[in-house]
Amino acid sequence: MKKLESLEQELKAMLNNIDRIKDFKKEYEAMKWQPCQSNEVGELKHRIVVLKQTLTRASKINTNQLFE
């Protein structure tokens, strides 16, 4: 089912983004200055919006549609 595959891809992308944010934080923890902006956090916000849209589409699935 296309909606479920899309949801799965978005969840994988979100987990990947979370891992990259953790790596980003570890990289800058040892430094004396902290960046005030990052592409990783901006992408996380974008992923959250896209995931919400994908969840809305996937929530309209019913059991009969799975077997079509």
PQR file of N, CA, C, O and H, with PARSE charges and radii, in Angstrom:
ATOM      1  N   MET A   1       0.839  -1.169   0.000 -0.4000 1.5000
ATOM      2  CA  MET A   1       0.000   0.000   0.000 -0.0000 2.0000
ATOM      3  C   MET A   1       0.885   1.233   0.000  0.5500 1.7000
ATOM      4  O   MET A   1       1.824   1.340   0.789 -0.5500 1.4000
ATOM      5  N   LYS A   2       0.584   2.140  -0.872 -0.4000 1.5000
ATOM      6  CA  LYS A   2       1.414   3.320  -1.082 -0.0000 2.0000
ATOM      7  C   LYS A   2       1.498   4.232   0.142  0.5500 1.7000
ATOM      8  O   LYS A   2       2.561   4.774   0.445 -0.5500 1.4000
ATOM      9  H   LYS A   2      -0.178   2.054  -1.513  0.4000 1.0000
ATOM     10  N   LYS A   3       0.380   4.400   0.840 -0.4000 1.5000
ATOM     11  CA  LYS A   3       0.356   5.274   2.017 -0.0000 2.0000
ATOM     12  C   LYS A   3       1.225   4.728   3.143  0.5500 1.7000
ATOM     13  O   LYS A   3       1.911   5.485   3.830 -0.5500 1.4000
ATOM     14  H   LYS A   3      -0.484   3.961   0.594  0.4000 1.0000
ATOM     15  N   LEU A   4       1.194   3.417   3.327 -0.4000 1.5000
ATOM     16  CA  LEU A   4       2.021   2.806   4.379 -0.0000 2.0000
ATOM     17  C   LEU A   4       3.502   2.872   4.036  0.5500 1.7000
ATOM     18  O   LEU A   4       4.335   3.097   4.914 -0.5500 1.4000
ATOM     19  H   LEU A   4       0.637   2.802   2.769  0.4000 1.0000
ATOM     20  N   GLU A   5       3.831   2.679   2.771 -0.4000 1.5000
ATOM     21  CA  GLU A   5       5.227   2.779   2.347 -0.0000 2.0000
ATOM     22  C   GLU A   5       5.750   4.196   2.543  0.5500 1.7000
ATOM     23  O   GLU A   5       6.887   4.391   2.974 -0.5500 1.4000
ATOM     24  H   GLU A   5       3.154   2.496   2.057  0.4000 1.0000
ATOM     25  N   SER A   6       4.923   5.176   2.230 -0.4000 1.5000
ATOM     26  CA  SER A   6       5.297   6.570   2.419 -0.0000 2.0000
ATOM     27  C   SER A   6       5.527   6.873   3.895  0.5500 1.7000
ATOM     28  O   SER A   6       6.481   7.565   4.252 -0.5500 1.4000
ATOM     29  H   SER A   6       4.000   5.017   1.880  0.4000 1.0000
ATOM     30  N   LEU A   7       4.655   6.355   4.744 -0.4000 1.5000
ATOM     31  CA  LEU A   7       4.796   6.543   6.189 -0.0000 2.0000
ATOM     32  C   LEU A   7       6.084   5.902   6.696  0.5500 1.7000
ATOM     33  O   LEU A   7       6.800   6.492   7.504 -0.5500 1.4000
ATOM     34  H   LEU A   7       3.881   5.793   4.454  0.4000 1.0000
ATOM     35  N   GLU A   8       6.371   4.713   6.226 -0.4000 1.5000
ATOM     36  CA  GLU A   8       7.589   4.024   6.643 -0.0000 2.0000
ATOM     37  C   GLU A   8       8.837   4.799   6.231  0.5500 1.7000
ATOM     38  O   GLU A   8       9.784   4.905   7.009 -0.5500 1.4000
ATOM     39  H   GLU A   8       5.789   4.234   5.569  0.4000 1.0000
ATOM     40  N   GLN A   9       8.845   5.336   5.028 -0.4000 1.5000
ATOM     41  CA  GLN A   9       9.988   6.125   4.552 -0.0000 2.0000
ATOM     42  C   GLN A   9      10.172   7.387   5.390  0.5500 1.7000
ATOM     43  O   GLN A   9      11.299   7.752   5.724 -0.5500 1.4000
ATOM     44  H   GLN A   9       8.075   5.250   4.395  0.4000 1.0000
ATOM     45  N   GLU A  10       9.077   8.047   5.727 -0.4000 1.5000
ATOM     46  CA  GLU A  10       9.172   9.254   6.543 -0.0000 2.0000
ATOM     47  C   GLU A  10       9.696   8.942   7.945  0.5500 1.7000
ATOM     48  O   GLU A  10      10.497   9.699   8.493 -0.5500 1.4000
ATOM     49  H   GLU A  10       8.162   7.751   5.455  0.4000 1.0000
ATOM     50  N   LEU A  11       9.248   7.837   8.518 -0.4000 1.5000
ATOM     51  CA  LEU A  11       9.737   7.458   9.848 -0.0000 2.0000
ATOM     52  C   LEU A  11      11.231   7.149   9.823  0.5500 1.7000
ATOM     53  O   LEU A  11      11.961   7.528  10.738 -0.5500 1.4000
ATOM     54  H   LEU A  11       8.597   7.222   8.072  0.4000 1.0000
ATOM     55  N   LYS A  12      11.681   6.464   8.781 -0.4000 1.5000
ATOM     56  CA  LYS A  12      13.115   6.173   8.645 -0.0000 2.0000
ATOM     57  C   LYS A  12      13.919   7.454   8.479  0.5500 1.7000
ATOM     58  O   LYS A  12      14.995   7.594   9.060 -0.5500 1.4000
ATOM     59  H   LYS A  12      11.088   6.156   8.037  0.4000 1.0000
ATOM     60  N   ALA A  13      13.401   8.392   7.687 -0.4000 1.5000
ATOM     61  CA  ALA A  13      14.080   9.669   7.492 -0.0000 2.0000
ATOM     62  C   ALA A  13      14.138  10.449   8.798  0.5500 1.7000
ATOM     63  O   ALA A  13      15.147  11.091   9.090 -0.5500 1.4000
ATOM     64  H   ALA A  13      12.526   8.278   7.215  0.4000 1.0000
ATOM     65  N   MET A  14      13.071  10.401   9.585 -0.4000 1.5000
ATOM     66  CA  MET A  14      13.043  11.085  10.876 -0.0000 2.0000
ATOM     67  C   MET A  14      14.077  10.491  11.827  0.5500 1.7000
ATOM     68  O   MET A  14      14.800  11.232  12.493 -0.5500 1.4000
ATOM     69  H   MET A  14      12.251   9.880   9.348  0.4000 1.0000
ATOM     70  N   LEU A  15      14.155   9.171  11.898 -0.4000 1.5000
ATOM     71  CA  LEU A  15      15.151   8.521  12.765 -0.0000 2.0000
ATOM     72  C   LEU A  15      16.569   8.846  12.323  0.5500 1.7000
ATOM     73  O   LEU A  15      17.447   9.063  13.158 -0.5500 1.4000
ATOM     74  H   LEU A  15      13.568   8.569  11.357  0.4000 1.0000
ATOM     75  N   ASN A  16      16.794   8.880  11.026 -0.4000 1.5000
ATOM     76  CA  ASN A  16      18.100   9.244  10.492 -0.0000 2.0000
ATOM     77  C   ASN A  16      18.447  10.672  10.893  0.5500 1.7000
ATOM     78  O   ASN A  16      19.578  10.949  11.292 -0.5500 1.4000
ATOM     79  H   ASN A  16      16.080   8.703  10.348  0.4000 1.0000
ATOM     80  N   ASN A  17      17.492  11.567  10.789 -0.4000 1.5000
ATOM     81  CA  ASN A  17      17.710  12.965  11.150 -0.0000 2.0000
ATOM     82  C   ASN A  17      18.008  13.103  12.642  0.5500 1.7000
ATOM     83  O   ASN A  17      18.870  13.893  13.027 -0.5500 1.4000
ATOM     84  H   ASN A  17      16.573  11.342  10.465  0.4000 1.0000
ATOM     85  N   ILE A  18      17.316  12.357  13.473 -0.4000 1.5000
ATOM     86  CA  ILE A  18      17.567  12.397  14.920 -0.0000 2.0000
ATOM     87  C   ILE A  18      18.984  11.930  15.235  0.5500 1.7000
ATOM     88  O   ILE A  18      19.658  12.518  16.081 -0.5500 1.4000
ATOM     89  H   ILE A  18      16.616  11.715  13.161  0.4000 1.0000
ATOM     90  N   ASP A  19      19.437  10.880  14.563 -0.4000 1.5000
ATOM     91  CA  ASP A  19      20.809  10.402  14.763 -0.0000 2.0000
ATOM     92  C   ASP A  19      21.826  11.468  14.358  0.5500 1.7000
ATOM     93  O   ASP A  19      22.832  11.661  15.041 -0.5500 1.4000
ATOM     94  H   ASP A  19      18.890  10.402  13.876  0.4000 1.0000
ATOM     95  N   ARG A  20      21.566  12.157  13.253 -0.4000 1.5000
ATOM     96  CA  ARG A  20      22.485  13.208  12.809 -0.0000 2.0000
ATOM     97  C   ARG A  20      22.510  14.384  13.782  0.5500 1.7000
ATOM     98  O   ARG A  20      23.551  15.014  13.966 -0.5500 1.4000
ATOM     99  H   ARG A  20      20.749  12.000  12.698  0.4000 1.0000
ATOM    100  N   ILE A  21      21.363  14.686  14.410 -0.4000 1.5000
ATOM    101  CA  ILE A  21      21.334  15.755  15.416 -0.0000 2.0000
ATOM    102  C   ILE A  21      22.157  15.354  16.634  0.5500 1.7000
ATOM    103  O   ILE A  21      22.875  16.183  17.192 -0.5500 1.4000
ATOM    104  H   ILE A  21      20.517  14.175  14.261  0.4000 1.0000
ATOM    105  N   LYS A  22      22.063  14.111  17.048 -0.4000 1.5000
ATOM    106  CA  LYS A  22      22.868  13.632  18.179 -0.0000 2.0000
ATOM    107  C   LYS A  22      24.356  13.737  17.862  0.5500 1.7000
ATOM    108  O   LYS A  22      25.144  14.161  18.708 -0.5500 1.4000
ATOM    109  H   LYS A  22      21.480  13.437  16.595  0.4000 1.0000
ATOM    110  N   ASP A  23      24.741  13.353  16.646 -0.4000 1.5000
ATOM    111  CA  ASP A  23      26.142  13.473  16.237 -0.0000 2.0000
ATOM    112  C   ASP A  23      26.585  14.933  16.194  0.5500 1.7000
ATOM    113  O   ASP A  23      27.705  15.259  16.588 -0.5500 1.4000
ATOM    114  H   ASP A  23      24.101  13.009  15.960  0.4000 1.0000
ATOM    115  N   PHE A  24      25.710  15.800  15.720 -0.4000 1.5000
ATOM    116  CA  PHE A  24      26.002  17.234  15.647 -0.0000 2.0000
ATOM    117  C   PHE A  24      26.243  17.784  17.049  0.5500 1.7000
ATOM    118  O   PHE A  24      27.177  18.557  17.265 -0.5500 1.4000
ATOM    119  H   PHE A  24      24.800  15.535  15.400  0.4000 1.0000
ATOM    120  N   LYS A  25      25.405  17.386  17.999 -0.4000 1.5000
ATOM    121  CA  LYS A  25      25.553  17.861  19.377 -0.0000 2.0000
ATOM    122  C   LYS A  25      26.865  17.384  19.981  0.5500 1.7000
ATOM    123  O   LYS A  25      27.570  18.155  20.632 -0.5500 1.4000
ATOM    124  H   LYS A  25      24.647  16.757  17.824  0.4000 1.0000
ATOM    125  N   LYS A  26      27.198  16.104  19.766 -0.4000 1.5000
ATOM    126  CA  LYS A  26      28.462  15.572  20.287 -0.0000 2.0000
ATOM    127  C   LYS A  26      29.652  16.304  19.701  0.5500 1.7000
ATOM    128  O   LYS A  26      30.638  16.550  20.395 -0.5500 1.4000
ATOM    129  H   LYS A  26      26.626  15.477  19.237  0.4000 1.0000
ATOM    130  N   GLU A  27      29.565  16.650  18.433 -0.4000 1.5000
ATOM    131  CA  GLU A  27      30.667  17.332  17.753 -0.0000 2.0000
ATOM    132  C   GLU A  27      30.937  18.707  18.355  0.5500 1.7000
ATOM    133  O   GLU A  27      32.094  19.110  18.476 -0.5500 1.4000
ATOM    134  H   GLU A  27      28.764  16.449  17.869  0.4000 1.0000
ATOM    135  N   TYR A  28      29.901  19.422  18.727 -0.4000 1.5000
ATOM    136  CA  TYR A  28      30.058  20.780  19.227 -0.0000 2.0000
ATOM    137  C   TYR A  28      30.083  20.882  20.745  0.5500 1.7000
ATOM    138  O   TYR A  28      30.325  21.970  21.268 -0.5500 1.4000
ATOM    139  H   TYR A  28      28.961  19.094  18.629  0.4000 1.0000
ATOM    140  N   GLU A  29      29.845  19.800  21.474 -0.4000 1.5000
ATOM    141  CA  GLU A  29      29.890  19.855  22.939 -0.0000 2.0000
ATOM    142  C   GLU A  29      31.272  20.191  23.459  0.5500 1.7000
ATOM    143  O   GLU A  29      31.398  20.914  24.447 -0.5500 1.4000
ATOM    144  H   GLU A  29      29.649  18.916  21.049  0.4000 1.0000
ATOM    145  N   ALA A  30      32.296  19.688  22.824 -0.4000 1.5000
ATOM    146  CA  ALA A  30      33.658  19.901  23.293 -0.0000 2.0000
ATOM    147  C   ALA A  30      34.182  21.303  22.987  0.5500 1.7000
ATOM    148  O   ALA A  30      35.157  21.746  23.594 -0.5500 1.4000
ATOM    149  H   ALA A  30      32.193  19.101  22.021  0.4000 1.0000
ATOM    150  N   MET A  31      33.561  21.981  22.077 -0.4000 1.5000
ATOM    151  CA  MET A  31      34.016  23.324  21.705 -0.0000 2.0000
ATOM    152  C   MET A  31      33.517  24.357  22.708  0.5500 1.7000
ATOM    153  O   MET A  31      32.565  24.114  23.449 -0.5500 1.4000
ATOM    154  H   MET A  31      32.769  21.621  21.584  0.4000 1.0000
ATOM    155  N   LYS A  32      34.172  25.507  22.719 -0.4000 1.5000
ATOM    156  CA  LYS A  32      33.792  26.549  23.666 -0.0000 2.0000
ATOM    157  C   LYS A  32      32.631  27.399  23.165  0.5500 1.7000
ATOM    158  O   LYS A  32      32.048  28.151  23.947 -0.5500 1.4000
ATOM    159  H   LYS A  32      34.946  25.704  22.117  0.4000 1.0000
ATOM    160  N   TRP A  33      32.287  27.305  21.917 -0.4000 1.5000
ATOM    161  CA  TRP A  33      31.159  28.084  21.380 -0.0000 2.0000
ATOM    162  C   TRP A  33      30.084  27.133  20.884  0.5500 1.7000
ATOM    163  O   TRP A  33      30.356  25.982  20.543 -0.5500 1.4000
ATOM    164  H   TRP A  33      32.760  26.694  21.282  0.4000 1.0000
ATOM    165  N   GLN A  34      28.882  27.627  20.853 -0.4000 1.5000
ATOM    166  CA  GLN A  34      27.749  26.814  20.404 -0.0000 2.0000
ATOM    167  C   GLN A  34      27.105  27.493  19.197  0.5500 1.7000
ATOM    168  O   GLN A  34      26.843  28.695  19.230 -0.5500 1.4000
ATOM    169  H   GLN A  34      28.661  28.562  21.131  0.4000 1.0000
ATOM    170  N   PRO A  35      26.852  26.739  18.143 -0.5600 1.5000
ATOM    171  CA  PRO A  35      26.166  27.329  16.993  0.2800 2.0000
ATOM    172  C   PRO A  35      24.715  27.656  17.355  0.5500 1.7000
ATOM    173  O   PRO A  35      24.075  26.931  18.116 -0.5500 1.4000
ATOM    174  N   CYS A  36      24.216  28.743  16.806 -0.4000 1.5000
ATOM    175  CA  CYS A  36      22.830  29.122  17.118 -0.0000 2.0000
ATOM    176  C   CYS A  36      21.856  28.646  16.043  0.5500 1.7000
ATOM    177  O   CYS A  36      20.642  28.734  16.229 -0.5500 1.4000
ATOM    178  H   CYS A  36      24.736  29.332  16.187  0.4000 1.0000
ATOM    179  N   GLN A  37      22.370  28.143  14.924 -0.4000 1.5000
ATOM    180  CA  GLN A  37      21.525  27.605  13.870 -0.0000 2.0000
ATOM    181  C   GLN A  37      22.199  26.381  13.273  0.5500 1.7000
ATOM    182  O   GLN A  37      23.425  26.274  13.270 -0.5500 1.4000
ATOM    183  H   GLN A  37      23.356  28.071  14.772  0.4000 1.0000
ATOM    184  N   SER A  38      21.388  25.459  12.767 -0.4000 1.5000
ATOM    185  CA  SER A  38      21.959  24.304  12.080 -0.0000 2.0000
ATOM    186  C   SER A  38      20.954  23.782  11.067  0.5500 1.7000
ATOM    187  O   SER A  38      19.743  23.906  11.250 -0.5500 1.4000
ATOM    188  H   SER A  38      20.392  25.547  12.769  0.4000 1.0000
ATOM    189  N   ASN A  39      21.465  23.208  10.014 -0.4000 1.5000
ATOM    190  CA  ASN A  39      20.601  22.608   9.000 -0.0000 2.0000
ATOM    191  C   ASN A  39      19.885  21.382   9.547  0.5500 1.7000
ATOM    192  O   ASN A  39      18.764  21.076   9.142 -0.5500 1.4000
ATOM    193  H   ASN A  39      22.449  23.108   9.865  0.4000 1.0000
ATOM    194  N   GLU A  40      20.538  20.681  10.469 -0.4000 1.5000
ATOM    195  CA  GLU A  40      19.942  19.465  11.021 -0.0000 2.0000
ATOM    196  C   GLU A  40      18.648  19.762  11.775  0.5500 1.7000
ATOM    197  O   GLU A  40      17.660  19.045  11.615 -0.5500 1.4000
ATOM    198  H   GLU A  40      21.449  20.929  10.798  0.4000 1.0000
ATOM    199  N   VAL A  41      18.647  20.801  12.586 -0.4000 1.5000
ATOM    200  CA  VAL A  41      17.444  21.150  13.347 -0.0000 2.0000
ATOM    201  C   VAL A  41      16.365  21.681  12.403  0.5500 1.7000
ATOM    202  O   VAL A  41      15.184  21.382  12.584 -0.5500 1.4000
ATOM    203  H   VAL A  41      19.450  21.383  12.716  0.4000 1.0000
ATOM    204  N   GLY A  42      16.754  22.453  11.413 -0.4000 1.5000
ATOM    205  CA  GLY A  42      15.795  22.931  10.428 -0.0000 2.0000
ATOM    206  C   GLY A  42      15.154  21.790   9.665  0.5500 1.7000
ATOM    207  O   GLY A  42      13.953  21.804   9.394 -0.5500 1.4000
ATOM    208  H   GLY A  42      17.713  22.696  11.266  0.4000 1.0000
ATOM    209  N   GLU A  43      15.975  20.791   9.318 -0.4000 1.5000
ATOM    210  CA  GLU A  43      15.426  19.631   8.622 -0.0000 2.0000
ATOM    211  C   GLU A  43      14.498  18.837   9.531  0.5500 1.7000
ATOM    212  O   GLU A  43      13.490  18.305   9.066 -0.5500 1.4000
ATOM    213  H   GLU A  43      16.950  20.779   9.539  0.4000 1.0000
ATOM    214  N   LEU A  44      14.823  18.748  10.820 -0.4000 1.5000
ATOM    215  CA  LEU A  44      13.948  18.045  11.767 -0.0000 2.0000
ATOM    216  C   LEU A  44      12.565  18.698  11.806  0.5500 1.7000
ATOM    217  O   LEU A  44      11.546  18.006  11.805 -0.5500 1.4000
ATOM    218  H   LEU A  44      15.642  19.179  11.197  0.4000 1.0000
ATOM    219  N   LYS A  45      12.536  20.016  11.842 -0.4000 1.5000
ATOM    220  CA  LYS A  45      11.255  20.718  11.849 -0.0000 2.0000
ATOM    221  C   LYS A  45      10.475  20.425  10.571  0.5500 1.7000
ATOM    222  O   LYS A  45       9.259  20.233  10.609 -0.5500 1.4000
ATOM    223  H   LYS A  45      13.364  20.577  11.843  0.4000 1.0000
ATOM    224  N   HIS A  46      11.168  20.392   9.458 -0.4000 1.5000
ATOM    225  CA  HIS A  46      10.517  20.068   8.185 -0.0000 2.0000
ATOM    226  C   HIS A  46       9.982  18.634   8.216  0.5500 1.7000
ATOM    227  O   HIS A  46       8.861  18.379   7.775 -0.5500 1.4000
ATOM    228  H   HIS A  46      12.155  20.548   9.428  0.4000 1.0000
ATOM    229  N   ARG A  47      10.775  17.710   8.732 -0.4000 1.5000
ATOM    230  CA  ARG A  47      10.348  16.310   8.818 -0.0000 2.0000
ATOM    231  C   ARG A  47       9.114  16.157   9.697  0.5500 1.7000
ATOM    232  O   ARG A  47       8.247  15.333   9.406 -0.5500 1.4000
ATOM    233  H   ARG A  47      11.685  17.918   9.091  0.4000 1.0000
ATOM    234  N   ILE A  48       9.027  16.930  10.755 -0.4000 1.5000
ATOM    235  CA  ILE A  48       7.863  16.862  11.647 -0.0000 2.0000
ATOM    236  C   ILE A  48       6.597  17.263  10.897  0.5500 1.7000
ATOM    237  O   ILE A  48       5.559  16.615  11.034 -0.5500 1.4000
ATOM    238  H   ILE A  48       9.731  17.599  10.991  0.4000 1.0000
ATOM    239  N   VAL A  49       6.680  18.329  10.108 -0.4000 1.5000
ATOM    240  CA  VAL A  49       5.516  18.788   9.347 -0.0000 2.0000
ATOM    241  C   VAL A  49       5.119  17.743   8.312  0.5500 1.7000
ATOM    242  O   VAL A  49       3.937  17.438   8.154 -0.5500 1.4000
ATOM    243  H   VAL A  49       7.523  18.856   9.996  0.4000 1.0000
ATOM    244  N   VAL A  50       6.111  17.193   7.605 -0.4000 1.5000
ATOM    245  CA  VAL A  50       5.825  16.190   6.579 -0.0000 2.0000
ATOM    246  C   VAL A  50       5.264  14.922   7.215  0.5500 1.7000
ATOM    247  O   VAL A  50       4.348  14.308   6.668 -0.5500 1.4000
ATOM    248  H   VAL A  50       7.072  17.441   7.734  0.4000 1.0000
ATOM    249  N   LEU A  51       5.801  14.528   8.358 -0.4000 1.5000
ATOM    250  CA  LEU A  51       5.292  13.341   9.051 -0.0000 2.0000
ATOM    251  C   LEU A  51       3.841  13.539   9.475  0.5500 1.7000
ATOM    252  O   LEU A  51       3.034  12.614   9.382 -0.5500 1.4000
ATOM    253  H   LEU A  51       6.545  15.027   8.802  0.4000 1.0000
ATOM    254  N   LYS A  52       3.511  14.724   9.935 -0.4000 1.5000
ATOM    255  CA  LYS A  52       2.126  15.011  10.318 -0.0000 2.0000
ATOM    256  C   LYS A  52       1.197  14.857   9.110  0.5500 1.7000
ATOM    257  O   LYS A  52       0.114  14.282   9.226 -0.5500 1.4000
ATOM    258  H   LYS A  52       4.166  15.476  10.011  0.4000 1.0000
ATOM    259  N   GLN A  53       1.617  15.364   7.964 -0.4000 1.5000
ATOM    260  CA  GLN A  53       0.804  15.230   6.750 -0.0000 2.0000
ATOM    261  C   GLN A  53       0.667  13.773   6.340  0.5500 1.7000
ATOM    262  O   GLN A  53      -0.412  13.332   5.944 -0.5500 1.4000
ATOM    263  H   GLN A  53       2.496  15.830   7.869  0.4000 1.0000
ATOM    264  N   THR A  54       1.752  13.031   6.433 -0.4000 1.5000
ATOM    265  CA  THR A  54       1.732  11.622   6.062 -0.0000 2.0000
ATOM    266  C   THR A  54       0.851  10.816   7.020  0.5500 1.7000
ATOM    267  O   THR A  54       0.126   9.917   6.594 -0.5500 1.4000
ATOM    268  H   THR A  54       2.629  13.389   6.754  0.4000 1.0000
ATOM    269  N   LEU A  55       0.916  11.137   8.297 -0.4000 1.5000
ATOM    270  CA  LEU A  55       0.059  10.466   9.276 -0.0000 2.0000
ATOM    271  C   LEU A  55      -1.418  10.754   9.010  0.5500 1.7000
ATOM    272  O   LEU A  55      -2.264   9.876   9.175 -0.5500 1.4000
ATOM    273  H   LEU A  55       1.505  11.867   8.643  0.4000 1.0000
ATOM    274  N   THR A  56      -1.720  11.967   8.604 -0.4000 1.5000
ATOM    275  CA  THR A  56      -3.102  12.313   8.285 -0.0000 2.0000
ATOM    276  C   THR A  56      -3.606  11.473   7.125  0.5500 1.7000
ATOM    277  O   THR A  56      -4.727  10.965   7.161 -0.5500 1.4000
ATOM    278  H   THR A  56      -1.032  12.681   8.469  0.4000 1.0000
ATOM    279  N   ARG A  57      -2.773  11.323   6.087 -0.4000 1.5000
ATOM    280  CA  ARG A  57      -3.166  10.504   4.943 -0.0000 2.0000
ATOM    281  C   ARG A  57      -3.294   9.039   5.341  0.5500 1.7000
ATOM    282  O   ARG A  57      -4.226   8.357   4.915 -0.5500 1.4000
ATOM    283  H   ARG A  57      -1.862  11.735   6.058  0.4000 1.0000
ATOM    284  N   ALA A  58      -2.361   8.553   6.156 -0.4000 1.5000
ATOM    285  CA  ALA A  58      -2.381   7.143   6.548 -0.0000 2.0000
ATOM    286  C   ALA A  58      -3.523   6.841   7.510  0.5500 1.7000
ATOM    287  O   ALA A  58      -3.976   5.699   7.583 -0.5500 1.4000
ATOM    288  H   ALA A  58      -1.604   9.106   6.502  0.4000 1.0000
ATOM    289  N   SER A  59      -3.987   7.824   8.236 -0.4000 1.5000
ATOM    290  CA  SER A  59      -5.073   7.586   9.192 -0.0000 2.0000
ATOM    291  C   SER A  59      -6.397   7.305   8.490  0.5500 1.7000
ATOM    292  O   SER A  59      -7.341   6.829   9.122 -0.5500 1.4000
ATOM    293  H   SER A  59      -3.618   8.752   8.177  0.4000 1.0000
ATOM    294  N   LYS A  60      -6.479   7.588   7.218 -0.4000 1.5000
ATOM    295  CA  LYS A  60      -7.712   7.362   6.461 -0.0000 2.0000
ATOM    296  C   LYS A  60      -7.777   5.958   5.850  0.5500 1.7000
ATOM    297  O   LYS A  60      -8.719   5.638   5.124 -0.5500 1.4000
ATOM    298  H   LYS A  60      -5.712   7.974   6.705  0.4000 1.0000
ATOM    299  N   ILE A  61      -6.782   5.127   6.143 -0.4000 1.5000
ATOM    300  CA  ILE A  61      -6.757   3.758   5.632 -0.0000 2.0000
ATOM    301  C   ILE A  61      -7.729   2.910   6.441  0.5500 1.7000
ATOM    302  O   ILE A  61      -7.794   3.019   7.666 -0.5500 1.4000
ATOM    303  H   ILE A  61      -6.017   5.386   6.733  0.4000 1.0000
ATOM    304  N   ASN A  62      -8.473   2.077   5.754 -0.4000 1.5000
ATOM    305  CA  ASN A  62      -9.295   1.101   6.471 -0.0000 2.0000
ATOM    306  C   ASN A  62      -8.880  -0.305   6.025  0.5500 1.7000
ATOM    307  O   ASN A  62      -8.135  -0.464   5.058 -0.5500 1.4000
ATOM    308  H   ASN A  62      -8.420   1.988   4.759  0.4000 1.0000
ATOM    309  N   THR A  63      -9.352  -1.281   6.714 -0.4000 1.5000
ATOM    310  CA  THR A  63      -8.924  -2.672   6.483 -0.0000 2.0000
ATOM    311  C   THR A  63      -9.237  -3.151   5.070  0.5500 1.7000
ATOM    312  O   THR A  63      -8.443  -3.877   4.471 -0.5500 1.4000
ATOM    313  H   THR A  63      -9.957  -1.152   7.500  0.4000 1.0000
ATOM    314  N   ASN A  64     -10.362  -2.758   4.546 -0.4000 1.5000
ATOM    315  CA  ASN A  64     -10.729  -3.189   3.186 -0.0000 2.0000
ATOM    316  C   ASN A  64      -9.744  -2.693   2.143  0.5500 1.7000
ATOM    317  O   ASN A  64      -9.496  -3.382   1.153 -0.5500 1.4000
ATOM    318  H   ASN A  64     -11.006  -2.168   5.033  0.4000 1.0000
ATOM    319  N   GLN A  65      -9.180  -1.518   2.346 -0.4000 1.5000
ATOM    320  CA  GLN A  65      -8.219  -0.967   1.392 -0.0000 2.0000
ATOM    321  C   GLN A  65      -6.918  -1.750   1.366  0.5500 1.7000
ATOM    322  O   GLN A  65      -6.215  -1.743   0.355 -0.5500 1.4000
ATOM    323  H   GLN A  65      -9.381  -0.959   3.150  0.4000 1.0000
ATOM    324  N   LEU A  66      -6.593  -2.414   2.441 -0.4000 1.5000
ATOM    325  CA  LEU A  66      -5.350  -3.187   2.486 -0.0000 2.0000
ATOM    326  C   LEU A  66      -5.380  -4.365   1.513  0.5500 1.7000
ATOM    327  O   LEU A  66      -4.333  -4.794   1.029 -0.5500 1.4000
ATOM    328  H   LEU A  66      -7.164  -2.420   3.262  0.4000 1.0000
ATOM    329  N   PHE A  67      -6.555  -4.882   1.228 -0.4000 1.5000
ATOM    330  CA  PHE A  67      -6.659  -6.090   0.402 -0.0000 2.0000
ATOM    331  C   PHE A  67      -7.083  -5.794  -1.033  0.5500 1.7000
ATOM    332  O   PHE A  67      -7.356  -6.721  -1.795 -0.5500 1.4000
ATOM    333  H   PHE A  67      -7.406  -4.534   1.621  0.4000 1.0000
ATOM    334  N   GLU A  68      -7.141  -4.535  -1.408 -0.4000 1.5000
ATOM    335  CA  GLU A  68      -7.517  -4.205  -2.796 -0.0000 2.0000
ATOM    336  C   GLU A  68      -6.336  -4.364  -3.716  0.5500 1.7000
ATOM    337  O   GLU A  68      -6.455  -4.133  -4.919 -0.5500 1.4000
ATOM    338  H   GLU A  68      -6.919  -3.782  -0.788  0.4000 1.0000
TER
END
